[in-house]
Amino acid sequence: MKFAGILAVFVALMLSIGNVMAVPPGKTLEFASPMGKVHFDGKLHADKGAKCADCHTKPKLFEMKQGKDKITMAAMNEGKFCGACHDGKKAFSVKGPADCVKCHKK
């Protein structure tokens, strides 16, 4: 339960950062979090076969501008947002405490 609270704070901080457009090749998005900075690497996802449209249009998991989505850990655990792919089958699970360090960097 404490973990979910910390992640809720992370999401609130993430949503307070200014708008950023699509991640160009070789760049990452970085979000502040009490659990450590969260990095989203578009190239890493592209190298795994993901396309921008996979998350931004079909299905539309995320808006194109940062801060437009109300991302919560509860929503991810229900298979929304990152949890749509990070379910422990297609990619590592957002529910796995040992996997936190794959996104959160101290």
N, C-alpha and C positions, 0 to 999 in steps of 0.2 A: 504494500500500500504506500509506503514511504517512497518507493521507486516511482510510482505513478505520479505522486505529488511533485517530485523533482522534475520529471519529464513534462508535467503541465507547466511548470515555471519555464522550462526550456522553450516550450512552444510559444508561450506568451512573449518571451524575449525575441524569439525568432520572428514573430509577427510584427514586432515593433521596429525592426530594421527597415530602412528605406527600400523603395521599389527597385528591383533589379530585373532586367530583361533576360532573355535566354542566355544560357551559358555557352560562350564561344569555345571552340576547340582549344584544349590546353589550359583552360581556366576552370576554377572551381567556385562554387558559392560557399560562403562561410557564415555560420549562424552562431551567435553567442549562446552559451548554455552553462548552467551550474555544473553539469556533468562533463564539461569540456567542450571546446568548439566543435560544431558539427560541420563536416565538409560534404558537399555534394559535388562529385566529379562527373560531369557530363560525358567526358571521354571514356571513363571507366565503364559507365553504363552502355555507351555506344559499342565499346569493345566486346561487351557481353551480348551484343545483338539488339539492344534496345534503340528505338528511334524516338525522337522528341514527341511525335504524334501518339506513340504508345501510352503516354501519360497525360498529354495535353489535349488530345482530341478523341481518341478511341480506346478505351472509354476516357472521358475527361476527368482524370483524377486530380489534376492541379490546374489552376489558372496560370496564364503566362507571366503575370506580374507577381513578384513576391509580396506577401502581405494580404493578398486577396482571399486566401483560404484560411479557415479557422481550424488549423490542424491540432488535434489532441492525441495523446497517447491512446486514449480509449477508442478513438476512431480508427487509429492504425491497428489496434488489437482486434477490431471488428472487420479488418480487411479493407479499410479505406486508406487513401493516400499511399504512403510507402508500404503499408501492410498489404496492399493488393498483390504485390510481387514478393515482398519480404514476409513470407508466410511459413518458412521452413521447408517448403517444397521447391518452389521456383528459385528462391534465394533465401539466404539466412533470415531467421525470424526476428521481427521487432520485439517479440516476447522473450527472447533468450538473453538473460542477463550477461552471459559470457560474450555475447555478440555486441554489446554496447560499444566497446572500444573500436569496432569496425567503422563507426560513424563519429563517435565522440573522441576527440583528441585533446589530451591535456597539454 
